Amino acid sequence: MDSSEAVYKALKEAKIDFVVSLPCVNLGKVMELVDCDKDIIHVPVTREEEGFGICAGAYFGGKKPAILMQNSGLGNSVNILASLYELYKIPILMIMSHRGTEGEFMGAQVPMGKATPLVLDALNIAYINPKTPEEALEVIPEAWLLSETAQAPIGILLEIPFWK
C-alpha cells in the first residue's frame, strides 16, 4: 500500500473532516487527496500557529481537525499547544513528516529531528511512530479516538523510511 494513500484512508476512517496543511514534499500527495475530497474542508496555511488557531476554531465549530506539517514547524507551535490547546482541552491529530531521521539528506533538519520527540514529551503530547503504511492505516484512527477522549493533541511521526 502507498504511504500517502494509507494516511489519507486513515484520516477518512477517523472521520476527520477539517484539515489544515503546510507545504511539505512528503505530505504533498496526502494534501492533494484531501484537497480533492468534497467531505473534507482543506485550508492551506503558511505558518503552523495560524494552522493551529484555525483548527481550534474548527473544533469549536463542530469539526474534527487535523494538521499536516513537517516536524520542523513544531518549534513554532509550542506556545499555542501549551496554552490554547491545553487550557481549552482541544483535540487535534498532528500528522508530521518527521524530517531529520534516518536517511535525511539535509543536515539542517537533523537537530530538530532529534528534538521532536523531546519537545512532544515536554508538552505532554502523546505520539505514535508508525513504521509502515499498514500500521499507519490502523493507528491513525485509533490516535484520533485517543485525542478526542483525552481532549488533547496527539502526534503521528512519519519518519523518512515510512515514505519509501
N, C-alpha and C positions, 0 to 999 in steps of 0.2 A: 504494500500500500504506500502511496506517495505521502510524504511527510505533511505537506501543505493541505492535501485533501483530508488527512486524518485530523488535523487541528480544526479545519472548517467543520467537518462532520461532528466532531466533539462539541463544538460551540452550538451547533444545531441541536444535538442530543441534550445539551444542558438548557436548551430553550433561551439562550442568550439572544436578546432582541435589540441590543444597542451596543455598538462597537465604535470606539474612538481609536484612531491609528496614527502612528508617527512613521515617517519614512524609514524603511528597513529592507535591505536586499533579501534577507532570509524570509521575512514575513510577507514579501511582496505578492506572492501568489495567493496567500490566505486573504490578503486585503482585496485582491481582485474578486475572489469568490464571494466575500462578504459584500462587496460593493454591488455585485450583480444580484444579490438576494433581496427580493422585494419584502421579505418578512423581517429584515434587519435594517435598522437605521445605522448608517455608517457616516461618521464625522471625522474626516482627516484634520489633524491639527499640526502645529509647528513646535509646540512646547508641551512637555509632559504635564506641568502644573495646570495648564489650560485644559488638557485632556481629562485629568482627574477632576477638575472643577465641573466640567460638562457632564462627566459620568455621575458625579454626586447629584447634580440636578436631575438627570435622567432617572436615577434610582428613586428619588423622592417623587418623581412623576409617574412611578409605577413600572419602570423598565428594569430589565436585568442586564447590567452593564459589564463590559469587558474592555480592556485596553490592550492594543497590540503595540509593543515597543521593544527597543533594544534595552538591555540591562544598563547600558551607559547612561540612560536617562533616569535611572533610579536615584542617582545622586541629586538630580534636580527636583525630585519628588518627595524628599524626606520630610519637609515641613508640612506639606498638605496631608501626607499619610499619617504623620504623628499627631497632627492637630485635628483637622476636619474629619478624616476618616475614623480615627479612634474616638474622638469626642462624640460624634453623631452615630457611631456604630453602623457604618456603611459597608456593605459587602461589594466586592469587585473582584473580577477574575483578571489577573495581570498575566498576560501571555508575553513572555520575554524571550527574545532571541539572546541567548547568553554568549556574547562575544568574549574573547579573551581566554577561552578554554582550549583544550587540546585541539591542535590543528589550526589555530589562529595565525593568519599571515601578517597581521598588522600589530606590531609591538606595542603601540599606544593603547590598544584595547586590553592588554594583559592585566595591568593594575586594577582596573575596575572589574575585570573578570574574576579576579581573586577576591575582591572586596564585596561583590554582590551578595553572597550568602551571609557574610558578616553584617552587612547593612540590614538585610532582612531579619536576621537574628536580633540585632539591636532594636529593631522596631517591633519585635514580637510578631512578625508576619510569617505564617507558615508557608512553606513552599514545597513543591514536588518537582522532581527532575526526571521526567520520562526519557528513556533511552531509545525507544523505538516508536514508530507511528502507531503500532497496535497498542502499546502501553498508553500513549497519549490519548487515543480514542477511548480508552477505558477510564483513565484517571481524571481527565478534564471535566467531564460531567460530575464526577464524584467531588472534585475540588469545588465546583460551584455550589453544590449542596452544603459542603462544609463551610464555605464563605457565607452563605445565606444563614445557616444555622448559628454560626459564631458571630454573625453580623460584623465581619472583619474582612479585610483584603486577604487574598491568597495568591501566591506567585506560582507560575509554571515556568520553569527554567529549561529552555530548549537549547542545549549546547550544540556546538558546531557539528559533531558527528551525527546528531539527530537529523540534520538536513541532507546528509549524503546518501 
